[in-house]
Amino acid sequence: MMIHPFHVHGCSFQVVSRAGQPVDPRTEGHKDVVVVDRRGVEILLRVDQKADKKTPFMLHCHILQHEDAGMTGQFTVT
Ligand SMILES: [Cu+2]
């Protein structure tokens, strides 16, 4: 089973649930990276600044082969 250490630029986040189940309250702190597998992870982003189409935030898998294969994205905040 493949896992993906996902990173979101420009903000921190909390893991709300993993595989549809609430996470252990001891792990609710703000994160920089979250391990994602096929069961899914729900996160809550905290964003303190805007990001438009010229300077969007980026998210990606930290495994370079995955990132190069397209496991990357951008998003804007208004
Ligand atoms: Cu990956």
N, CA, C, O and the ligand as a Tripos MOL2 file, in Angstrom:
@<TRIPOS>MOLECULE
protein
  313   311    79     0     0
PROTEIN
NO_CHARGES

@<TRIPOS>ATOM
      1 N           0.8450   -1.1790    0.0000 N.3       1 MET1
      2 CA          0.0000    0.0000    0.0000 C.3       1 MET1
      3 C           0.8890    1.2400    0.0000 C.2       1 MET1
      4 O           1.7970    1.3550    0.8230 O.2       1 MET1
      5 N           0.6320    2.1580   -0.9120 N.am      2 MET2
      6 CA          1.4290    3.3650   -1.0510 C.3       2 MET2
      7 C           0.9040    4.4480   -0.1050 C.2       2 MET2
      8 O          -0.3040    4.6130    0.0630 O.2       2 MET2
      9 N           1.8200    5.1680    0.4960 N.am      3 ILE3
     10 CA          1.4520    6.3340    1.2850 C.3       3 ILE3
     11 C           2.0730    7.5770    0.6540 C.2       3 ILE3
     12 O           3.0540    7.4950   -0.0850 O.2       3 ILE3
     13 N           1.4870    8.7110    0.9610 N.am      4 HIS4
     14 CA          1.9300    9.9690    0.3690 C.3       4 HIS4
     15 C           2.0750   11.0210    1.4650 C.2       4 HIS4
     16 O           1.0790   11.4180    2.0700 O.2       4 HIS4
     17 N           3.2950   11.4780    1.7290 N.am      5 PRO5
     18 CA          3.4860   12.5710    2.6900 C.3       5 PRO5
     19 C           3.1550   13.9060    2.0150 C.2       5 PRO5
     20 O           3.9890   14.4830    1.3170 O.2       5 PRO5
     21 N           1.9510   14.3790    2.2290 N.am      6 PHE6
     22 CA          1.4860   15.5900    1.5600 C.3       6 PHE6
     23 C           1.8300   16.8420    2.3550 C.2       6 PHE6
     24 O           1.7170   16.8740    3.5810 O.2       6 PHE6
     25 N           2.2510   17.8650    1.6300 N.am      7 HIS7
     26 CA          2.6440   19.1520    2.2130 C.3       7 HIS7
     27 C           1.8470   20.2610    1.5400 C.2       7 HIS7
     28 O           1.6630   20.2550    0.3230 O.2       7 HIS7
     29 N           1.3770   21.2100    2.3380 N.am      8 VAL8
     30 CA          0.6530   22.3640    1.8170 C.3       8 VAL8
     31 C           1.4830   23.6090    2.1120 C.2       8 VAL8
     32 O           1.8540   23.8440    3.2620 O.2       8 VAL8
     33 N           1.7780   24.4020    1.0960 N.am      9 HIS9
     34 CA          2.5640   25.6230    1.2650 C.3       9 HIS9
     35 C           1.6820   26.7630    1.7520 C.2       9 HIS9
     36 O           0.4940   26.8290    1.4360 O.2       9 HIS9
     37 N           2.2790   27.6510    2.5190 N.am     10 GLY10
     38 CA          1.6240   28.9120    2.8680 C.3      10 GLY10
     39 C           0.6210   28.8440    3.9950 C.2      10 GLY10
     40 O           0.0050   29.8560    4.3290 O.2      10 GLY10
     41 N           0.4400   27.6850    4.5890 N.am     11 CYS11
     42 CA         -0.5330   27.5910    5.6800 C.3      11 CYS11
     43 C          -0.2530   26.3290    6.4930 C.2      11 CYS11
     44 O           0.5210   25.4610    6.0890 O.2      11 CYS11
     45 N          -0.8950   26.2590    7.6250 N.am     12 SER12
     46 CA         -0.8340   25.0410    8.4280 C.3      12 SER12
     47 C          -2.2330   24.4340    8.4470 C.2      12 SER12
     48 O          -3.1960   25.0460    7.9860 O.2      12 SER12
     49 N          -2.3280   23.2380    8.9790 N.am     13 PHE13
     50 CA         -3.6280   22.5630    8.9710 C.3      13 PHE13
     51 C          -3.7050   21.5960   10.1290 C.2      13 PHE13
     52 O          -2.6960   21.2250   10.7280 O.2      13 PHE13
     53 N          -4.9190   21.1980   10.4270 N.am     14 GLN14
     54 CA         -5.1660   20.1720   11.4360 C.3      14 GLN14
     55 C          -5.7960   18.9720   10.7440 C.2      14 GLN14
     56 O          -6.5930   19.1260    9.8190 O.2      14 GLN14
     57 N          -5.4410   17.7960   11.1910 N.am     15 VAL15
     58 CA         -6.0640   16.5730   10.6820 C.3      15 VAL15
     59 C          -7.3470   16.3480   11.4800 C.2      15 VAL15
     60 O          -7.3110   16.1770   12.6980 O.2      15 VAL15
     61 N          -8.4720   16.3510   10.7800 N.am     16 VAL16
     62 CA         -9.7820   16.2210   11.4170 C.3      16 VAL16
     63 C         -10.1960   14.7570   11.5290 C.2      16 VAL16
     64 O         -10.6780   14.3080   12.5690 O.2      16 VAL16
     65 N          -9.9990   14.0240   10.4340 N.am     17 SER17
     66 CA        -10.3440   12.6080   10.4680 C.3      17 SER17
     67 C          -9.4200   11.8300    9.5400 C.2      17 SER17
     68 O          -8.8220   12.3750    8.6120 O.2      17 SER17
     69 N          -9.3300   10.5490    9.8250 N.am     18 ARG18
     70 CA         -8.5010    9.6490    9.0120 C.3      18 ARG18
     71 C          -9.3450    8.4020    8.7620 C.2      18 ARG18
     72 O          -9.8450    7.7820    9.7000 O.2      18 ARG18
     73 N          -9.4960    8.0440    7.4950 N.am     19 ALA19
     74 CA        -10.3320    6.8980    7.1100 C.3      19 ALA19
     75 C         -11.7580    7.0490    7.6680 C.2      19 ALA19
     76 O         -12.4030    6.0690    8.0410 O.2      19 ALA19
     77 N         -12.2260    8.2980    7.7120 N.am     20 GLY20
     78 CA        -13.5840    8.5620    8.1720 C.3      20 GLY20
     79 C         -13.7750    8.5390    9.6750 C.2      20 GLY20
     80 O         -14.8970    8.6690   10.1650 O.2      20 GLY20
     81 N         -12.6890    8.3760   10.4050 N.am     21 GLN21
     82 CA        -12.7680    8.3080   11.8660 C.3      21 GLN21
     83 C         -12.0550    9.5140   12.4870 C.2      21 GLN21
     84 O         -11.0120    9.9350   11.9870 O.2      21 GLN21
     85 N         -12.6050   10.0720   13.5710 N.am     22 PRO22
     86 CA        -11.9060   11.1870   14.2390 C.3      22 PRO22
     87 C         -10.5180   10.7470   14.6890 C.2      22 PRO22
     88 O         -10.2860    9.5850   15.0220 O.2      22 PRO22
     89 N          -9.6000   11.7170   14.6880 N.am     23 VAL23
     90 CA         -8.2330   11.4010   15.1000 C.3      23 VAL23
     91 C          -8.1010   11.4910   16.6170 C.2      23 VAL23
     92 O          -8.9370   12.0840   17.2990 O.2      23 VAL23
     93 N          -7.0460   10.8970   17.1180 N.am     24 ASP24
     94 CA         -6.7290   10.9740   18.5470 C.3      24 ASP24
     95 C          -6.5360   12.4460   18.9230 C.2      24 ASP24
     96 O          -5.7580   13.1370   18.2650 O.2      24 ASP24
     97 N          -7.2180   12.9490   19.9590 N.am     25 PRO25
     98 CA         -7.0850   14.3650   20.3380 C.3      25 PRO25
     99 C          -5.6400   14.7840   20.6080 C.2      25 PRO25
    100 O          -5.3170   15.9660   20.4940 O.2      25 PRO25
    101 N          -4.7800   13.8600   20.9570 N.am     26 ARG26
    102 CA         -3.3730   14.2050   21.2110 C.3      26 ARG26
    103 C          -2.6290   14.5610   19.9300 C.2      26 ARG26
    104 O          -1.5050   15.0580   19.9930 O.2      26 ARG26
    105 N          -3.2470   14.3120   18.7470 N.am     27 THR27
    106 CA         -2.5830   14.6190   17.4780 C.3      27 THR27
    107 C          -3.2550   15.7790   16.7420 C.2      27 THR27
    108 O          -3.0570   15.9430   15.5380 O.2      27 THR27
    109 N          -4.0420   16.5800   17.4530 N.am     28 GLU28
    110 CA         -4.8130   17.6410   16.8050 C.3      28 GLU28
    111 C          -4.0210   18.9240   16.5360 C.2      28 GLU28
    112 O          -4.5880   19.8730   15.9940 O.2      28 GLU28
    113 N          -2.7580   18.9880   16.8850 N.am     29 GLY29
    114 CA         -1.9800   20.2040   16.6650 C.3      29 GLY29
    115 C          -1.8200   20.5270   15.1860 C.2      29 GLY29
    116 O          -2.0690   19.6870   14.3220 O.2      29 GLY29
    117 N          -1.3970   21.7660   14.9080 N.am     30 HIS30
    118 CA         -1.2100   22.1880   13.5250 C.3      30 HIS30
    119 C          -0.0410   21.4490   12.8900 C.2      30 HIS30
    120 O           0.9980   21.2340   13.5140 O.2      30 HIS30
    121 N          -0.2360   21.0690   11.6440 N.am     31 LYS31
    122 CA          0.7270   20.2490   10.9070 C.3      31 LYS31
    123 C           1.2620   20.9860    9.6950 C.2      31 LYS31
    124 O           0.6880   21.9650    9.2180 O.2      31 LYS31
    125 N           2.3930   20.4700    9.2150 N.am     32 ASP32
    126 CA          3.0060   20.9390    7.9870 C.3      32 ASP32
    127 C           2.9380   19.8550    6.9160 C.2      32 ASP32
    128 O           2.9110   20.1540    5.7220 O.2      32 ASP32
    129 N           2.9090   18.6080    7.3420 N.am     33 VAL33
    130 CA          2.8470   17.4460    6.4470 C.3      33 VAL33
    131 C           1.8620   16.4510    7.0390 C.2      33 VAL33
    132 O           1.7760   16.2920    8.2570 O.2      33 VAL33
    133 N           1.1190   15.7820    6.1630 N.am     34 VAL34
    134 CA          0.2140   14.7210    6.6070 C.3      34 VAL34
    135 C           0.4180   13.5070    5.7000 C.2      34 VAL34
    136 O           0.5410   13.6430    4.4830 O.2      34 VAL34
    137 N           0.4530   12.3390    6.2970 N.am     35 VAL35
    138 CA          0.5650   11.1090    5.5170 C.3      35 VAL35
    139 C          -0.8270   10.7160    5.0310 C.2      35 VAL35
    140 O          -1.7600   10.5740    5.8220 O.2      35 VAL35
    141 N          -0.9490   10.5410    3.7140 N.am     36 VAL36
    142 CA         -2.2230   10.2070    3.0840 C.3      36 VAL36
    143 C          -2.1090    8.8250    2.4540 C.2      36 VAL36
    144 O          -1.1290    8.5200    1.7740 O.2      36 VAL36
    145 N          -3.1100    8.0010    2.6850 N.am     37 ASP37
    146 CA         -3.1830    6.7140    1.9890 C.3      37 ASP37
    147 C          -4.5630    6.6090    1.3410 C.2      37 ASP37
    148 O          -5.3310    7.5700    1.3590 O.2      37 ASP37
    149 N          -4.8720    5.4710    0.7830 N.am     38 ARG38
    150 CA         -6.1130    5.3520    0.0200 C.3      38 ARG38
    151 C          -7.3620    5.4630    0.8830 C.2      38 ARG38
    152 O          -8.4560    5.6530    0.3520 O.2      38 ARG38
    153 N          -7.2270    5.3500    2.1870 N.am     39 ARG39
    154 CA         -8.4010    5.4710    3.0550 C.3      39 ARG39
    155 C          -8.8410    6.9150    3.2190 C.2      39 ARG39
    156 O          -9.9730    7.1630    3.6330 O.2      39 ARG39
    157 N          -7.9740    7.8790    2.9050 N.am     40 GLY40
    158 CA         -8.3460    9.2860    2.9330 C.3      40 GLY40
    159 C          -8.1140    9.9690    4.2610 C.2      40 GLY40
    160 O          -8.1430    9.3490    5.3240 O.2      40 GLY40
    161 N          -7.8840   11.2550    4.1680 N.am     41 VAL41
    162 CA         -7.6540   12.1150    5.3180 C.3      41 VAL41
    163 C          -8.4380   13.4060    5.0980 C.2      41 VAL41
    164 O          -8.4410   13.9630    4.0000 O.2      41 VAL41
    165 N          -9.0930   13.8680    6.1420 N.am     42 GLU42
    166 CA         -9.7910   15.1480    6.0810 C.3      42 GLU42
    167 C          -8.9760   16.1550    6.8900 C.2      42 GLU42
    168 O          -8.6270   15.8980    8.0430 O.2      42 GLU42
    169 N          -8.6740   17.3090    6.2760 N.am     43 ILE43
    170 CA         -7.9000   18.3290    6.9780 C.3      43 ILE43
    171 C          -8.6770   19.6330    7.0220 C.2      43 ILE43
    172 O          -9.5610   19.8830    6.2020 O.2      43 ILE43
    173 N          -8.3250   20.4490    7.9930 N.am     44 LEU44
    174 CA         -8.8890   21.7850    8.1350 C.3      44 LEU44
    175 C          -7.7420   22.7670    8.0160 C.2      44 LEU44
    176 O          -6.8680   22.8240    8.8800 O.2      44 LEU44
    177 N          -7.7480   23.5580    6.9150 N.am     45 LEU45
    178 CA         -6.6660   24.5100    6.6670 C.3      45 LEU45
    179 C          -6.8760   25.7920    7.4480 C.2      45 LEU45
    180 O          -8.0030   26.2630    7.5990 O.2      45 LEU45
    181 N          -5.7840   26.3510    7.9430 N.am     46 ARG46
    182 CA         -5.7980   27.6960    8.4880 C.3      46 ARG46
    183 C          -4.9490   28.5470    7.5520 C.2      46 ARG46
    184 O          -3.7440   28.3340    7.4210 O.2      46 ARG46
    185 N          -5.5890   29.5070    6.9100 N.am     47 VAL47
    186 CA         -4.9000   30.3560    5.9420 C.3      47 VAL47
    187 C          -4.9960   31.7950    6.4180 C.2      47 VAL47
    188 O          -6.0940   32.3080    6.6310 O.2      47 VAL47
    189 N          -3.8500   32.4500    6.5860 N.am     48 ASP48
    190 CA         -3.8150   33.8040    7.1100 C.3      48 ASP48
    191 C          -3.5450   34.8640    6.0520 C.2      48 ASP48
    192 O          -3.4000   36.0420    6.3790 O.2      48 ASP48
    193 N          -3.4770   34.4600    4.7970 N.am     49 GLN49
    194 CA         -3.2280   35.4380    3.7390 C.3      49 GLN49
    195 C          -3.9150   34.9950    2.4590 C.2      49 GLN49
    196 O          -4.1900   33.8120    2.2560 O.2      49 GLN49
    197 N          -4.1820   35.9600    1.6110 N.am     50 LYS50
    198 CA         -4.8200   35.6620    0.3380 C.3      50 LYS50
    199 C          -3.7830   35.1260   -0.6430 C.2      50 LYS50
    200 O          -2.5820   35.3580   -0.5000 O.2      50 LYS50
    201 N          -4.2780   34.4090   -1.6330 N.am     51 ALA51
    202 CA         -3.4170   33.9120   -2.7090 C.3      51 ALA51
    203 C          -4.2370   33.9560   -3.9900 C.2      51 ALA51
    204 O          -5.2290   33.2420   -4.1360 O.2      51 ALA51
    205 N          -3.8030   34.8130   -4.9210 N.am     52 ASP52
    206 CA         -4.5720   34.9430   -6.1600 C.3      52 ASP52
    207 C          -3.9780   34.0420   -7.2480 C.2      52 ASP52
    208 O          -3.0550   33.2680   -6.9930 O.2      52 ASP52
    209 N          -4.5210   34.1550   -8.4590 N.am     53 LYS53
    210 CA         -4.0730   33.2770   -9.5440 C.3      53 LYS53
    211 C          -2.6160   33.5150   -9.9410 C.2      53 LYS53
    212 O          -1.9640   32.6230  -10.4850 O.2      53 LYS53
    213 N          -2.1020   34.7280   -9.6670 N.am     54 LYS54
    214 CA         -0.6950   35.0050   -9.9950 C.3      54 LYS54
    215 C           0.2570   34.3780   -8.9900 C.2      54 LYS54
    216 O           1.3830   34.0210   -9.3370 O.2      54 LYS54
    217 N          -0.1910   34.2400   -7.7340 N.am     55 THR55
    218 CA          0.6640   33.6870   -6.6750 C.3      55 THR55
    219 C          -0.1320   32.6750   -5.8380 C.2      55 THR55
    220 O          -0.3460   32.8880   -4.6450 O.2      55 THR55
    221 N          -0.5630   31.5950   -6.4560 N.am     56 PRO56
    222 CA         -1.3720   30.6080   -5.7160 C.3      56 PRO56
    223 C          -0.5220   29.8180   -4.7200 C.2      56 PRO56
    224 O           0.7010   29.7560   -4.8430 O.2      56 PRO56
    225 N          -1.1790   29.2270   -3.7470 N.am     57 PHE57
    226 CA         -0.5220   28.2890   -2.8590 C.3      57 PHE57
    227 C          -0.3570   26.9590   -3.5960 C.2      57 PHE57
    228 O          -1.0610   26.6780   -4.5650 O.2      57 PHE57
    229 N           0.5750   26.1610   -3.1220 N.am     58 MET58
    230 CA          0.8880   24.8910   -3.7610 C.3      58 MET58
    231 C           0.7170   23.7640   -2.7450 C.2      58 MET58
    232 O           0.9840   23.9440   -1.5560 O.2      58 MET58
    233 N           0.2850   22.6360   -3.2080 N.am     59 LEU59
    234 CA          0.2910   21.4260   -2.3910 C.3      59 LEU59
    235 C           0.8650   20.2950   -3.2310 C.2      59 LEU59
    236 O           0.6880   20.2550   -4.4480 O.2      59 LEU59
    237 N           1.5560   19.3770   -2.5620 N.am     60 HIS60
    238 CA          2.2090   18.3100   -3.3180 C.3      60 HIS60
    239 C           2.6120   17.1600   -2.4040 C.2      60 HIS60
    240 O           2.7230   17.3150   -1.1880 O.2      60 HIS60
    241 N           2.8240   16.0170   -3.0150 N.am     61 CYS61
    242 CA          3.4100   14.8760   -2.3220 C.3      61 CYS61
    243 C           4.9170   15.1250   -2.2110 C.2      61 CYS61
    244 O           5.5390   15.6210   -3.1490 O.2      61 CYS61
    245 N           5.4960   14.7790   -1.0610 N.am     62 HIS62
    246 CA          6.9300   14.9920   -0.8580 C.3      62 HIS62
    247 C           7.7970   13.9240   -1.5170 C.2      62 HIS62
    248 O           9.0210   14.0600   -1.5190 O.2      62 HIS62
    249 N           7.2190   12.8850   -2.0660 N.am     63 ILE63
    250 CA          8.0040   11.9010   -2.8260 C.3      63 ILE63
    251 C           8.1830   12.4690   -4.2300 C.2      63 ILE63
    252 O           7.2100   12.6440   -4.9640 O.2      63 ILE63
    253 N           9.4220   12.7540   -4.5990 N.am     64 LEU64
    254 CA          9.6760   13.5030   -5.8310 C.3      64 LEU64
    255 C           9.1050   12.8220   -7.0680 C.2      64 LEU64
    256 O           8.5950   13.4940   -7.9640 O.2      64 LEU64
    257 N           9.1840   11.4820   -7.1280 N.am     65 GLN65
    258 CA          8.6320   10.7810   -8.2890 C.3      65 GLN65
    259 C           7.1250   10.9910   -8.3930 C.2      65 GLN65
    260 O           6.5860   11.0940   -9.4950 O.2      65 GLN65
    261 N           6.4530   11.0540   -7.2640 N.am     66 HIS66
    262 CA          5.0040   11.2900   -7.2740 C.3      66 HIS66
    263 C           4.7050   12.7210   -7.7180 C.2      66 HIS66
    264 O           3.8170   12.9710   -8.5330 O.2      66 HIS66
    265 N           5.4680   13.6390   -7.1590 N.am     67 GLU67
    266 CA          5.2620   15.0470   -7.5260 C.3      67 GLU67
    267 C           5.4960   15.2350   -9.0180 C.2      67 GLU67
    268 O           4.7110   15.9030   -9.6910 O.2      67 GLU67
    269 N           6.5800   14.6460   -9.5440 N.am     68 ASP68
    270 CA          6.8820   14.7820  -10.9660 C.3      68 ASP68
    271 C           5.8260   14.1100  -11.8340 C.2      68 ASP68
    272 O           5.6210   14.5030  -12.9830 O.2      68 ASP68
    273 N           5.1560   13.0970  -11.2890 N.am     69 ALA69
    274 CA          4.1190   12.3940  -12.0380 C.3      69 ALA69
    275 C           2.7630   13.1050  -11.9620 C.2      69 ALA69
    276 O           1.7800   12.6390  -12.5370 O.2      69 ALA69
    277 N           2.7210   14.2240  -11.2540 N.am     70 GLY70
    278 CA          1.4890   15.0040  -11.2520 C.3      70 GLY70
    279 C           0.7750   15.1200   -9.9350 C.2      70 GLY70
    280 O          -0.3000   15.7170   -9.8690 O.2      70 GLY70
    281 N           1.3480   14.5580   -8.8690 N.am     71 MET71
    282 CA          0.6880   14.6350   -7.5680 C.3      71 MET71
    283 C           1.0270   15.9900   -6.9300 C.2      71 MET71
    284 O           1.7090   16.0730   -5.9090 O.2      71 MET71
    285 N           0.5340   17.0110   -7.5580 N.am     72 THR72
    286 CA          0.7710   18.3850   -7.1200 C.3      72 THR72
    287 C          -0.4080   19.2380   -7.5670 C.2      72 THR72
    288 O          -1.1060   18.8890   -8.5190 O.2      72 THR72
    289 N          -0.6230   20.3230   -6.9020 N.am     73 GLY73
    290 CA         -1.7150   21.2040   -7.2850 C.3      73 GLY73
    291 C          -1.5250   22.5870   -6.7270 C.2      73 GLY73
    292 O          -0.6050   22.8420   -5.9510 O.2      73 GLY73
    293 N          -2.4020   23.4770   -7.1280 N.am     74 GLN74
    294 CA         -2.3810   24.8550   -6.6580 C.3      74 GLN74
    295 C          -3.7900   25.2310   -6.2480 C.2      74 GLN74
    296 O          -4.7690   24.6700   -6.7390 O.2      74 GLN74
    297 N          -3.8780   26.1980   -5.3330 N.am     75 PHE75
    298 CA         -5.1990   26.7180   -4.9760 C.3      75 PHE75
    299 C          -5.0870   28.1930   -4.6050 C.2      75 PHE75
    300 O          -4.0400   28.6770   -4.1750 O.2      75 PHE75
    301 N          -6.1990   28.8790   -4.7880 N.am     76 THR76
    302 CA         -6.2540   30.3000   -4.4580 C.3      76 THR76
    303 C          -7.1060   30.5060   -3.2240 C.2      76 THR76
    304 O          -7.9500   29.6780   -2.8840 O.2      76 THR76
    305 N          -6.8700   31.6260   -2.5590 N.am     77 VAL77
    306 CA         -7.6320   32.0080   -1.3720 C.3      77 VAL77
    307 C          -8.0750   33.4560   -1.5720 C.2      77 VAL77
    308 O          -7.2430   34.3280   -1.8260 O.2      77 VAL77
    309 N          -9.3590   33.7140   -1.4610 N.am     78 THR78
    310 CA         -9.8590   35.0740   -1.6300 C.3      78 THR78
    311 C         -10.4850   35.6000   -0.3490 C.2      78 THR78
    312 O         -10.9590   36.7350   -0.3140 O.2      78 THR78
    313 CU          3.0880   10.3140   -3.0080 Cu       79 CU79
@<TRIPOS>BOND
     1     1     2 1
     2     2     3 1
     3     3     4 2
     4     3     5 am
     5     5     6 1
     6     6     7 1
     7     7     8 2
     8     7     9 am
     9     9    10 1
    10    10    11 1
    11    11    12 2
    12    11    13 am
    13    13    14 1
    14    14    15 1
    15    15    16 2
    16    15    17 am
    17    17    18 1
    18    18    19 1
    19    19    20 2
    20    19    21 am
    21    21    22 1
    22    22    23 1
    23    23    24 2
    24    23    25 am
    25    25    26 1
    26    26    27 1
    27    27    28 2
    28    27    29 am
    29    29    30 1
    30    30    31 1
    31    31    32 2
    32    31    33 am
    33    33    34 1
    34    34    35 1
    35    35    36 2
    36    35    37 am
    37    37    38 1
    38    38    39 1
    39    39    40 2
    40    39    41 am
    41    41    42 1
    42    42    43 1
    43    43    44 2
    44    43    45 am
    45    45    46 1
    46    46    47 1
    47    47    48 2
    48    47    49 am
    49    49    50 1
    50    50    51 1
    51    51    52 2
    52    51    53 am
    53    53    54 1
    54    54    55 1
    55    55    56 2
    56    55    57 am
    57    57    58 1
    58    58    59 1
    59    59    60 2
    60    59    61 am
    61    61    62 1
    62    62    63 1
    63    63    64 2
    64    63    65 am
    65    65    66 1
    66    66    67 1
    67    67    68 2
    68    67    69 am
    69    69    70 1
    70    70    71 1
    71    71    72 2
    72    71    73 am
    73    73    74 1
    74    74    75 1
    75    75    76 2
    76    75    77 am
    77    77    78 1
    78    78    79 1
    79    79    80 2
    80    79    81 am
    81    81    82 1
    82    82    83 1
    83    83    84 2
    84    83    85 am
    85    85    86 1
    86    86    87 1
    87    87    88 2
    88    87    89 am
    89    89    90 1
    90    90    91 1
    91    91    92 2
    92    91    93 am
    93    93    94 1
    94    94    95 1
    95    95    96 2
    96    95    97 am
    97    97    98 1
    98    98    99 1
    99    99   100 2
   100    99   101 am
   101   101   102 1
   102   102   103 1
   103   103   104 2
   104   103   105 am
   105   105   106 1
   106   106   107 1
   107   107   108 2
   108   107   109 am
   109   109   110 1
   110   110   111 1
   111   111   112 2
   112   111   113 am
   113   113   114 1
   114   114   115 1
   115   115   116 2
   116   115   117 am
   117   117   118 1
   118   118   119 1
   119   119   120 2
   120   119   121 am
   121   121   122 1
   122   122   123 1
   123   123   124 2
   124   123   125 am
   125   125   126 1
   126   126   127 1
   127   127   128 2
   128   127   129 am
   129   129   130 1
   130   130   131 1
   131   131   132 2
   132   131   133 am
   133   133   134 1
   134   134   135 1
   135   135   136 2
   136   135   137 am
   137   137   138 1
   138   138   139 1
   139   139   140 2
   140   139   141 am
   141   141   142 1
   142   142   143 1
   143   143   144 2
   144   143   145 am
   145   145   146 1
   146   146   147 1
   147   147   148 2
   148   147   149 am
   149   149   150 1
   150   150   151 1
   151   151   152 2
   152   151   153 am
   153   153   154 1
   154   154   155 1
   155   155   156 2
   156   155   157 am
   157   157   158 1
   158   158   159 1
   159   159   160 2
   160   159   161 am
   161   161   162 1
   162   162   163 1
   163   163   164 2
   164   163   165 am
   165   165   166 1
   166   166   167 1
   167   167   168 2
   168   167   169 am
   169   169   170 1
   170   170   171 1
   171   171   172 2
   172   171   173 am
   173   173   174 1
   174   174   175 1
   175   175   176 2
   176   175   177 am
   177   177   178 1
   178   178   179 1
   179   179   180 2
   180   179   181 am
   181   181   182 1
   182   182   183 1
   183   183   184 2
   184   183   185 am
   185   185   186 1
   186   186   187 1
   187   187   188 2
   188   187   189 am
   189   189   190 1
   190   190   191 1
   191   191   192 2
   192   191   193 am
   193   193   194 1
   194   194   195 1
   195   195   196 2
   196   195   197 am
   197   197   198 1
   198   198   199 1
   199   199   200 2
   200   199   201 am
   201   201   202 1
   202   202   203 1
   203   203   204 2
   204   203   205 am
   205   205   206 1
   206   206   207 1
   207   207   208 2
   208   207   209 am
   209   209   210 1
   210   210   211 1
   211   211   212 2
   212   211   213 am
   213   213   214 1
   214   214   215 1
   215   215   216 2
   216   215   217 am
   217   217   218 1
   218   218   219 1
   219   219   220 2
   220   219   221 am
   221   221   222 1
   222   222   223 1
   223   223   224 2
   224   223   225 am
   225   225   226 1
   226   226   227 1
   227   227   228 2
   228   227   229 am
   229   229   230 1
   230   230   231 1
   231   231   232 2
   232   231   233 am
   233   233   234 1
   234   234   235 1
   235   235   236 2
   236   235   237 am
   237   237   238 1
   238   238   239 1
   239   239   240 2
   240   239   241 am
   241   241   242 1
   242   242   243 1
   243   243   244 2
   244   243   245 am
   245   245   246 1
   246   246   247 1
   247   247   248 2
   248   247   249 am
   249   249   250 1
   250   250   251 1
   251   251   252 2
   252   251   253 am
   253   253   254 1
   254   254   255 1
   255   255   256 2
   256   255   257 am
   257   257   258 1
   258   258   259 1
   259   259   260 2
   260   259   261 am
   261   261   262 1
   262   262   263 1
   263   263   264 2
   264   263   265 am
   265   265   266 1
   266   266   267 1
   267   267   268 2
   268   267   269 am
   269   269   270 1
   270   270   271 1
   271   271   272 2
   272   271   273 am
   273   273   274 1
   274   274   275 1
   275   275   276 2
   276   275   277 am
   277   277   278 1
   278   278   279 1
   279   279   280 2
   280   279   281 am
   281   281   282 1
   282   282   283 1
   283   283   284 2
   284   283   285 am
   285   285   286 1
   286   286   287 1
   287   287   288 2
   288   287   289 am
   289   289   290 1
   290   290   291 1
   291   291   292 2
   292   291   293 am
   293   293   294 1
   294   294   295 1
   295   295   296 2
   296   295   297 am
   297   297   298 1
   298   298   299 1
   299   299   300 2
   300   299   301 am
   301   301   302 1
   302   302   303 1
   303   303   304 2
   304   303   305 am
   305   305   306 1
   306   306   307 1
   307   307   308 2
   308   307   309 am
   309   309   310 1
   310   310   311 1
   311   311   312 2
@<TRIPOS>SUBSTRUCTURE
     1 MET1         2 RESIDUE 1 A MET
     2 MET2         6 RESIDUE 1 A MET
     3 ILE3        10 RESIDUE 1 A ILE
     4 HIS4        14 RESIDUE 1 A HIS
     5 PRO5        18 RESIDUE 1 A PRO
     6 PHE6        22 RESIDUE 1 A PHE
     7 HIS7        26 RESIDUE 1 A HIS
     8 VAL8        30 RESIDUE 1 A VAL
     9 HIS9        34 RESIDUE 1 A HIS
    10 GLY10       38 RESIDUE 1 A GLY
    11 CYS11       42 RESIDUE 1 A CYS
    12 SER12       46 RESIDUE 1 A SER
    13 PHE13       50 RESIDUE 1 A PHE
    14 GLN14       54 RESIDUE 1 A GLN
    15 VAL15       58 RESIDUE 1 A VAL
    16 VAL16       62 RESIDUE 1 A VAL
    17 SER17       66 RESIDUE 1 A SER
    18 ARG18       70 RESIDUE 1 A ARG
    19 ALA19       74 RESIDUE 1 A ALA
    20 GLY20       78 RESIDUE 1 A GLY
    21 GLN21       82 RESIDUE 1 A GLN
    22 PRO22       86 RESIDUE 1 A PRO
    23 VAL23       90 RESIDUE 1 A VAL
    24 ASP24       94 RESIDUE 1 A ASP
    25 PRO25       98 RESIDUE 1 A PRO
    26 ARG26      102 RESIDUE 1 A ARG
    27 THR27      106 RESIDUE 1 A THR
    28 GLU28      110 RESIDUE 1 A GLU
    29 GLY29      114 RESIDUE 1 A GLY
    30 HIS30      118 RESIDUE 1 A HIS
    31 LYS31      122 RESIDUE 1 A LYS
    32 ASP32      126 RESIDUE 1 A ASP
    33 VAL33      130 RESIDUE 1 A VAL
    34 VAL34      134 RESIDUE 1 A VAL
    35 VAL35      138 RESIDUE 1 A VAL
    36 VAL36      142 RESIDUE 1 A VAL
    37 ASP37      146 RESIDUE 1 A ASP
    38 ARG38      150 RESIDUE 1 A ARG
    39 ARG39      154 RESIDUE 1 A ARG
    40 GLY40      158 RESIDUE 1 A GLY
    41 VAL41      162 RESIDUE 1 A VAL
    42 GLU42      166 RESIDUE 1 A GLU
    43 ILE43      170 RESIDUE 1 A ILE
    44 LEU44      174 RESIDUE 1 A LEU
    45 LEU45      178 RESIDUE 1 A LEU
    46 ARG46      182 RESIDUE 1 A ARG
    47 VAL47      186 RESIDUE 1 A VAL
    48 ASP48      190 RESIDUE 1 A ASP
    49 GLN49      194 RESIDUE 1 A GLN
    50 LYS50      198 RESIDUE 1 A LYS
    51 ALA51      202 RESIDUE 1 A ALA
    52 ASP52      206 RESIDUE 1 A ASP
    53 LYS53      210 RESIDUE 1 A LYS
    54 LYS54      214 RESIDUE 1 A LYS
    55 THR55      218 RESIDUE 1 A THR
    56 PRO56      222 RESIDUE 1 A PRO
    57 PHE57      226 RESIDUE 1 A PHE
    58 MET58      230 RESIDUE 1 A MET
    59 LEU59      234 RESIDUE 1 A LEU
    60 HIS60      238 RESIDUE 1 A HIS
    61 CYS61      242 RESIDUE 1 A CYS
    62 HIS62      246 RESIDUE 1 A HIS
    63 ILE63      250 RESIDUE 1 A ILE
    64 LEU64      254 RESIDUE 1 A LEU
    65 GLN65      258 RESIDUE 1 A GLN
    66 HIS66      262 RESIDUE 1 A HIS
    67 GLU67      266 RESIDUE 1 A GLU
    68 ASP68      270 RESIDUE 1 A ASP
    69 ALA69      274 RESIDUE 1 A ALA
    70 GLY70      278 RESIDUE 1 A GLY
    71 MET71      282 RESIDUE 1 A MET
    72 THR72      286 RESIDUE 1 A THR
    73 GLY73      290 RESIDUE 1 A GLY
    74 GLN74      294 RESIDUE 1 A GLN
    75 PHE75      298 RESIDUE 1 A PHE
    76 THR76      302 RESIDUE 1 A THR
    77 VAL77      306 RESIDUE 1 A VAL
    78 THR78      310 RESIDUE 1 A THR
    79 CU79       313 GROUP 0 **** ****
